[in-house]
């Protein structure tokens, strides 16, 4: 299962990171965990906006960023992404 370090959305100073575990299938993603520096899974504590921040980081990390994908395609990827 792939993992990616993202800025901890619960850290107002953006100094800490969380390890996000996810599954990718084509252009769809399924987050399975967001582990903070204390080893706690904080995924259930995140707001929709915070989950969107992680979604954007994963899309960029997987090579689906604005610079590598036509904006219309990126919108399709974002709409199809599945995050729980």
ChimeraX attribute file (.defattr): number of C-alpha atoms within 10 A of each C-alpha:
attribute: neighborCount
match mode: 1-to-1
recipient: residues
	/A:1	7
	/A:2	8
	/A:3	16
	/A:4	16
	/A:5	18
	/A:6	21
	/A:7	18
	/A:8	24
	/A:9	23
	/A:10	16
	/A:11	11
	/A:12	8
	/A:13	9
	/A:14	11
	/A:15	9
	/A:16	15
	/A:17	18
	/A:18	26
	/A:19	18
	/A:20	23
	/A:21	16
	/A:22	17
	/A:23	15
	/A:24	15
	/A:25	8
	/A:26	9
	/A:27	17
	/A:28	16
	/A:29	20
	/A:30	15
	/A:31	20
	/A:32	16
	/A:33	18
	/A:34	26
	/A:35	18
	/A:36	20
	/A:37	11
	/A:38	7
	/A:39	10
	/A:40	11
	/A:41	16
	/A:42	16
	/A:43	19
	/A:44	10
	/A:45	12
	/A:46	15
	/A:47	12
	/A:48	10
	/A:49	10
	/A:50	15
	/A:51	19
	/A:52	15
	/A:53	16
	/A:54	24
	/A:55	20
	/A:56	16
	/A:57	17
	/A:58	22
	/A:59	20
	/A:60	16
	/A:61	13
	/A:62	12
	/A:63	11
	/A:64	20
	/A:65	16
	/A:66	14
	/A:67	10
	/A:68	10
	/A:69	14
	/A:70	11
	/A:71	13
	/A:72	9
	/A:73	13
	/A:74	19
	/A:75	13
	/A:76	12
	/A:77	18
	/A:78	17
	/A:79	11
	/A:80	13
	/A:81	18
	/A:82	15
	/A:83	16
	/A:84	10
